[in-house]
């Protein structure tokens, strides 16, 4: 729905004096099958914050999701990652190589990642980083130990993510939040932080979101944006 929504609000952006805060709810179809498309029909609701860049906007959206799920009586665990870290490490590679690396990282295939990075001097550090899953304080310490082994830009962005997670914890002390660099966004247009919310006994996230600063630019109206969606039925 994000793509459809963004196309509709382009005309509002030049008139806006501040960030746009939008919400939506609608049915979507995915992976239709000839036999029974009803199995692939979902009801989705979500929000988009358009026109605000930086960690403040990211915090607003992530904490809004946490508050919404808590209001529904749901206790979720949030995995926080970054498409920006992935692109800093691998953005200069061909798209086919990025796709292959993204696949092994998503499935936490450390051996596969090591094989694909064979010959790079920073291979061991990158395998460690993209296999990291930890609470904010633990993640910050483990990232700090990799400082001299990672490319400077990768380390800086990873450290920023750990600081962001710590800020989220300070604002929402009960937030069950983990840094997880295998999370790099469910959509190709993600550009910064990404996150997914998981519930016990479900094999897929109940909500996901992230920053997509370049999407509106591709549609002719540059503006930073971040949002999330919740799958209400499946």
N, C-alpha and C positions, 0 to 999 in steps of 0.2 A: 504493500500500500504506500510505502514511503515514496517510491518513484512517481506514482499517480498524484499523491498529495503535493509533492514539490512542484510538479508542473502546474498545479492549480493555484499555488500561492505566489508564483513568480511575480504576478502583477501587483501583489500587495507590498512587496518588499520596498520598492522605491518610495511608497507613501508612508512607510513605517518610520516612526521616530525612535523606536527601540526594538528589542528582541521580540519576535513573535513566539508565543507559546500556544501550541495547537494540540488538540487531541482528536482521536478518531476511533471508530468501531465499525467493523464490516466483515463480511464473509470473504474468504479467498479460496482458490483451488490451486493445488500443486500436484505435479506428477500425475496427470489424469490417466486413467486406465479405461479402456473400452468397456470392460466388464462392469465396473462399479466405481464411478467417480466419487460417490458419497464418502468412501473411505478416505479420500484425500481433500475433503472440504473442512476448512477450519474457520473458527470465528476469532478474529484478532482485534485487540484494542491496543492503543499505544499513544505516545506523545512525541512531539518534535519541538525542540528549542532551536530556533533559527535566528542567527544574527549575534550570537554570543560565543566568543572563542575562549580558549584557555581552561584552566582547571575549575574555575568557579562554575562555568556552565556544565562541565562534566559532573561535578559534585551535585549540582542541583538535580540533574536527571537521574543519577544513580540513587541518590537518597529518596527521590520521589518514588522510584520503583520499589525500594525497600519499604517505604511507608505504605504503598498501595497493597503490596503482598501481605504485610502485617495486618492491615485493615481487613483483609480477607481471611485472617486467621491462619496464614501459611508461614511456616518457618523455613526459609530458604538459605542455601549456601551460595555465595556469589563468587564466581571465578573471574578475575580481572586480568586481562592481557592487553596487548598493544600491537596493532598493525604497523605503527610507526617503527617499533623496534625491529619487527620482521623486515620491513623495507630498508631500514638502515643497514641491516646485516646482508641482505640479499637483493636489494632493489636494482643493483647494477647488472644482475644476471638476466638472461632471456626469460620470457614469461613461462616457457615450458619448464625451465629449471626451477623457477619460483614455485610453480604448481607442484612439482615433484617434492621439493623441500617442504612445502606447506602440508602435503599429504602425510609425510612421515612424522612431522612435528605434531600435527593434529592427533595422530594415533600414538604419540609418545614412543615412537620406534627409535630408540637411541642408537641401536646398531645400524639401522638404515640411514639415520642422519650422519653418523660417523663415516659410513661408506660414501655418501654423497659429498661430504666435505673433505675427503681424503686428499692430502697434499696441502691444505691450508694451514698456516702456522697457528691460526686461532681456532682450529677445529675442536679441540678438546673443550675450550672455554665456551664455544657456541653450543656444543652438545649439552654441557652442564646448564647453561642459561635456559635453553629451550626445553629442558627437562625439569626445570625448577617449578615446584608447587609448594607454597609455604605461606604462613601468615605474614602480615606486613613487616613486623620487626625481624623475624627470621629471614625473610627475603632480602631485606635491606642489608643485613650482615653478609649473606651469601653473595649478593651482588658486589658489595664492597671488596670482597676477597678476589673478585675476577677483574678488578680495575686494570691491572697491568697486562692482562691477557686478551681483553676484548678491544675491538676498535673503539676509539674515544667516543664517537657519536652513539654507538650501540650502548656503551656503558652509561653515558649521560642520560639517555632516554629511559633505560631500565631503572636507573636511580630515581628519576622523576616519577616513574610509575609507583615505586615503593613509597616515595614521599606522599604522593596522592592518596594511596591506600591508607597510610597512617593518618592523613587528614580526615578521610572518611570515617575512620574508626573513632577519632576524637569527637566528631560531630554526632556520630551514631554508635555509642559504645558497645551496644549489643550486636552490631553487624557482624555476621559470620562471613568474613571476607578473606579470600586467598588470592595471592598473586599466582598466576598460571600463564607462563609464556607460550604454552601450546594453544592458547586462545588468541586467534589473530583475526577474528571477525567472520561472520557467516556470509557477508556480502562483499563483492569485489570493490565497492565504493568506500568501504571503511578506510579511514586514514589515521586515526589516533587510538585513543583508548577503546577497548571493546570489553564487553562483559556478558556473562550468562548466569541465570539463576536456576539452581537445581533444587528439586524436592526429593525427599527420601522415597525410594521405591519406584521412581520414574526413570526411564532410560534415556530421556531427552530433556533439554532445558525447558522450563515453563515460560521463560522470558529471556530476551536477548536484546542487546543494543550496542551503541558505540557512536563514535564521532565520524562524520563524513564531510569534511570541510571542502572537498573539491567537487562534490556532486552538483551543487547549484551552479558552479562556474561552467561546468560542461553543458548545462542547460541555458547558459547565457545570462545568468544573474548571480555573480559571485557573492557568497555569504557563508560564514561558518555555520555548522549545524551539528546537533547531537540529539539522539532520541533512543527510544526503546519500544518494543512490542511485547505483549503478553498473549499467549495462546490460550483462549478461554475454553475452547472445546476441541476435541480431536476424535 
